Amino acid sequence: MKVQLAPELFEPPVSDNALLITFIRYSHDGRHRIDLDTSNPLIAAWVEQQTLALQEEIHLAIDFSAEAEAFGPSHTSVIVSRFPATDFAATPVLVRLQDARAFLETPMALLLEDQVSDRAFLWKMLTDEERCFLEKRIDEGFVRVDHGGGLGPMRTRVLAEGQNPRSHHTHWVLFDSDALRPGIPSKQSDDLRLACGRIPHYQLKRRFVESYLTPQALNAWAAKRGNRTTVRKRFAQLRAFQQLRPEQKHHFNMKSGFEGDSQRIDASSVGDLYDDVGINVRSILKRGFGSNIGELFIGPDVTEAALRRESGWQEMRPVVQDLLTRLR
């Protein structure tokens, strides 16, 4: 965030000197960027009253922030002042001095359905440079990754968090569409989307994160160690899967296959998506690839080079950029 400290905070006698210095040091920590107008007489006089070392620190903080803003502007701007009340819905966000530290030091929470495969999926959709940036923010305590536990529990949590408008700036949510066919998310997924409201979120266009696995990764899965019968079975599954059209692949139940969907109450909503799939292919894919197939994202078999050749990479680029911009 870009944090502007209003001139009135520096009107003498300044009773919050230590707190103002804490805010300015956010720039050195990399937590936030600081906007401080030293041409304002009140601010200039306050700076001159500080030690020479602190004056240098203040000017460096301002310079660091200006340089960072020029390279990539912050998504959110905040004005800290002696407002009668904080307004998280305003643009820029208006934060009264008493609320500022608690708000500005709240880590950004990335709420994912699963801490393992979903996190690995998001990480794979980052370039090396983007991944380093995000991991650094996590290591510094400025970002945390939260386990959502599924669409239902995530909705419950989002509804609770949404009661506080501060969450519009401190949460980011990613979740499956659970769509049995293109453009029609499941009711549970859409309920979560609606619950998010102004909380930044993204509902995947494909059914699950597993729906973004690359052909290279699935080939590596088929070829992994096993007896001859097992390996042959895996390659038969892969060949059958490759016979599906892209939109069929994107909404196929990767974990449990056609048989898994037959148990769903809303299975009829699949429509005619798979009407042209032959009996033999259906039989081979009836049980899918197993409940752990999403864990391929954890290992080296899903590569950036392979992802870049897939439409999923293009889908996720704006999503990733939105997230990273909110962390600046």
C-alpha positions in Angstrom: 0.0 0.0 0.0 1.0 3.6 -0.4 0.5 5.4 2.9 0.2 9.2 2.9 0.8 10.8 6.3 -1.4 13.9 6.4 0.3 17.2 7.4 -2.1 17.7 10.4 -0.4 14.8 12.1 2.8 16.9 12.4 1.2 20.0 13.9 3.0 20.8 17.1 3.1 19.6 19.7 3.5 16.2 18.0 2.4 13.6 20.6 2.7 10.6 18.3 6.4 11.0 17.2 7.3 7.3 17.7 4.3 6.1 15.8 4.9 8.4 12.9 8.5 7.2 12.7 7.2 3.6 12.7 5.0 4.4 9.7 7.9 5.9 7.9 10.1 2.9 8.5 7.5 0.7 6.7 9.3 1.8 3.6 12.6 0.5 4.7 11.0 -2.8 5.8 9.3 -3.2 2.5 5.9 -3.4 4.2 4.4 -0.3 2.6 5.4 2.8 0.6 5.3 6.2 2.3 4.0 9.4 0.8 5.4 12.4 2.9 5.3 15.9 1.5 8.4 17.5 2.9 7.6 20.7 1.1 4.7 21.2 3.6 5.9 23.6 6.4 4.5 21.5 9.2 6.2 18.3 7.9 9.4 20.2 7.0 9.6 21.6 10.5 9.1 18.2 12.1 11.8 16.6 10.0 14.3 19.3 11.0 13.7 18.6 14.7 14.8 15.0 14.3 18.4 13.8 14.6 20.6 14.0 11.5 20.6 10.2 11.3 16.8 10.0 11.5 16.5 12.8 8.9 18.6 10.8 6.5 16.4 7.7 7.2 13.2 9.7 6.5 14.5 11.1 3.2 15.7 7.6 2.1 12.3 6.2 3.0 10.6 8.8 0.8 13.1 8.2 -2.0 12.7 4.4 -1.8 8.9 4.7 -1.9 8.9 7.1 -4.9 11.2 4.8 -6.8 9.1 1.8 -6.1 5.9 3.6 -7.1 7.5 4.7 -10.4 8.4 1.0 -11.1 4.9 -0.3 -10.2 2.2 1.7 -8.5 0.5 0.4 -5.4 -3.0 -1.0 -5.8 -4.3 0.7 -2.6 -3.6 4.2 -1.3 -4.2 5.1 2.3 -4.4 8.5 4.0 -3.6 8.5 7.7 -5.0 11.5 9.6 -7.1 12.6 12.5 -10.3 11.6 10.9 -13.4 11.2 13.1 -13.8 7.7 11.8 -12.0 5.2 9.5 -13.6 4.7 6.1 -12.3 1.5 4.4 -14.8 2.0 1.5 -13.3 5.3 0.5 -10.7 5.8 -2.3 -8.1 6.4 -1.1 -8.8 4.6 2.2 -9.2 7.0 5.1 -7.7 5.7 8.3 -7.7 7.6 11.6 -4.5 7.6 13.4 -5.8 5.4 16.2 -6.6 2.6 13.8 -3.6 2.9 11.4 -1.0 0.6 13.0 -3.4 -2.3 13.5 -4.6 -2.0 9.9 -1.3 -1.5 8.2 0.4 -4.3 10.1 -2.3 -6.9 9.3 -0.9 -9.5 6.9 -2.6 -10.1 3.6 -4.4 -13.4 3.9 -4.5 -15.6 0.8 -7.4 -18.0 1.4 -7.1 -21.2 -0.7 -9.3 -24.3 -0.6 -6.3 -26.5 0.2 -2.8 -25.7 1.6 -1.1 -28.4 -0.5 -2.4 -28.8 -4.1 -4.1 -25.4 -4.4 -1.1 -23.6 -3.0 1.2 -25.6 -5.3 -1.1 -24.7 -8.3 -0.9 -21.0 -7.5 2.9 -21.1 -7.1 3.3 -22.8 -10.5 1.3 -20.0 -12.1 4.0 -17.6 -11.0 7.2 -16.8 -12.8 10.4 -17.4 -10.8 10.7 -13.7 -10.1 7.1 -13.5 -9.0 7.5 -16.6 -6.8 10.5 -15.1 -5.1 8.6 -11.9 -4.4 5.6 -13.7 -2.9 7.8 -16.0 -0.8 9.8 -13.1 0.5 6.6 -11.3 1.6 5.5 -14.5 3.4 8.8 -14.9 5.1 8.7 -11.3 6.3 5.2 -11.8 7.8 3.5 -9.5 5.4 1.5 -12.3 3.7 0.1 -15.5 5.0 -1.6 -18.5 3.2 -4.7 -19.8 4.9 -6.3 -23.3 4.4 -10.0 -22.8 3.5 -11.0 -26.4 3.9 -13.4 -26.5 0.9 -16.1 -24.3 -0.6 -18.6 -24.5 2.3 -16.2 -23.6 5.1 -14.7 -20.9 2.9 -18.1 -19.3 2.4 -18.7 -19.4 6.2 -15.4 -17.7 6.8 -15.8 -15.1 4.1 -19.2 -14.1 5.4 -17.7 -13.6 8.8 -14.7 -11.6 7.5 -17.0 -9.6 5.2 -18.7 -8.0 8.2 -15.5 -6.0 8.7 -14.9 -3.7 5.6 -11.2 -3.9 6.5 -11.2 -7.4 4.9 -11.6 -5.8 1.5 -8.0 -4.9 1.8 -6.6 -7.7 3.8 -7.9 -10.9 2.1 -7.6 -12.5 -1.3 -9.6 -15.6 -2.2 -9.0 -18.3 -4.9 -11.4 -21.2 -5.4 -12.6 -23.9 -7.9 -15.7 -23.3 -10.1 -16.7 -26.9 -9.6 -18.4 -26.5 -13.0 -19.7 -29.6 -14.7 -19.7 -27.8 -18.0 -18.3 -24.5 -19.3 -19.7 -21.3 -17.8 -21.9 -22.9 -15.2 -20.2 -23.1 -11.7 -21.8 -25.2 -9.1 -24.2 -23.6 -6.7 -21.7 -24.0 -3.8 -19.0 -22.3 -5.8 -21.3 -19.5 -6.9 -22.5 -19.0 -3.3 -18.9 -18.5 -2.3 -18.4 -16.0 -5.1 -21.4 -14.0 -4.0 -20.3 -14.1 -0.4 -17.0 -12.6 -1.3 -18.6 -9.4 -2.4 -15.9 -6.7 -2.3 -13.3 -9.1 -1.0 -10.9 -9.7 -3.9 -11.4 -13.1 -5.3 -11.1 -15.3 -8.3 -13.3 -18.3 -9.3 -11.4 -20.6 -11.7 -13.0 -21.0 -15.1 -12.1 -24.7 -15.3 -13.5 -27.1 -12.9 -10.7 -27.8 -10.5 -7.0 -26.9 -10.1 -6.3 -30.4 -11.5 -8.0 -29.3 -14.7 -4.9 -27.2 -15.4 -2.4 -30.0 -15.4 -0.3 -30.1 -18.5 0.0 -33.0 -20.9 3.7 -33.3 -20.0 2.8 -33.7 -16.3 0.2 -36.3 -17.0 2.6 -38.2 -19.2 5.2 -38.1 -16.3 2.5 -39.5 -14.0 1.7 -42.3 -16.4 5.4 -43.2 -16.8 6.2 -43.2 -13.1 7.5 -46.4 -11.5 5.2 -49.4 -11.3 4.6 -52.8 -12.6 3.9 -53.3 -16.3 0.2 -53.7 -15.8 -0.1 -50.5 -13.8 1.9 -48.5 -16.2 -0.1 -49.8 -19.2 -3.3 -48.9 -17.3 -2.1 -45.4 -16.7 -1.1 -44.8 -20.3 -4.5 -46.2 -21.4 -6.1 -43.6 -19.2 -3.9 -40.9 -20.6 -4.7 -41.9 -24.2 -8.4 -41.9 -23.5 -8.2 -38.5 -21.8 -6.4 -37.0 -24.8 -9.3 -38.0 -27.0 -11.5 -35.6 -25.1 -12.1 -32.1 -26.6 -10.5 -29.2 -24.6 -13.8 -28.1 -23.0 -14.4 -31.8 -21.9 -10.9 -32.0 -20.4 -11.4 -28.8 -18.5 -14.5 -30.0 -16.8 -13.8 -33.7 -16.4 -13.7 -35.1 -12.9 -9.9 -35.7 -12.8 -10.0 -37.3 -9.4 -13.1 -39.6 -9.6 -14.0 -39.8 -13.3 -17.4 -40.3 -14.8 -18.3 -42.7 -12.0 -17.7 -40.0 -9.4 -20.1 -37.6 -11.1 -22.8 -40.2 -11.5 -23.3 -39.9 -7.7 -23.9 -36.2 -7.8 -27.5 -34.9 -7.4 -26.8 -32.2 -10.0 -25.1 -34.6 -12.5 -27.8 -33.8 -15.0 -26.4 -30.3 -15.3 -23.5 -31.6 -17.4 -25.9 -31.4 -20.4 -24.6 -32.8 -23.6 -21.0 -32.0 -23.0 -19.9 -35.7 -23.2 -22.5 -37.0 -25.6 -19.9 -37.7 -28.3 -17.6 -39.6 -25.9 -17.5 -43.3 -26.8 -18.3 -46.1 -24.5 -14.7 -47.4 -24.5 -13.3 -44.0 -23.4 -16.0 -43.6 -20.8 -15.1 -47.0 -19.4 -11.4 -46.3 -19.2 -12.0 -42.9 -17.5 -14.8 -44.0 -15.2 -12.7 -43.7 -12.1 -10.4 -40.8 -13.1 -6.8 -40.4 -12.2 -7.1 -40.8 -8.4 -7.5 -38.4 -5.5 -3.9 -37.4 -5.4 -3.5 -36.3 -9.0 -3.4 -32.6 -8.0 -0.2 -33.2 -6.1 1.6 -33.2 -9.5 1.7 -29.5 -9.0 4.0 -30.0 -6.0 6.8 -31.7 -8.0 8.9 -30.8 -11.0 6.7 -32.3 -13.7 4.6 -29.1 -14.1 6.9 -26.7 -15.6 6.5 -23.0 -16.5 7.5 -23.7 -20.1 4.7 -26.3 -20.4 2.2 -24.1 -18.7 2.9 -21.2 -21.0 1.8 -23.4 -23.9 -1.6 -23.9 -22.3 -4.6 -21.5 -22.2 -4.7 -21.8 -18.4 -1.5 -19.7 -18.2 -3.2 -16.9 -20.1 -6.3 -17.2 -17.9 -4.2 -16.9 -14.7 -2.0 -14.0 -15.8 -4.4 -11.2 -14.9 -5.3 -13.1 -11.7 -1.6 -13.3 -10.6 -1.0 -9.7 -11.5 -4.0 -8.6 -9.4 -2.6 -10.5 -6.4 0.9 -9.2 -6.7 -0.2 -5.6 -7.2 -2.2 -5.8 -4.0 1.0 -6.9 -2.2 3.0 -3.9 -3.2 
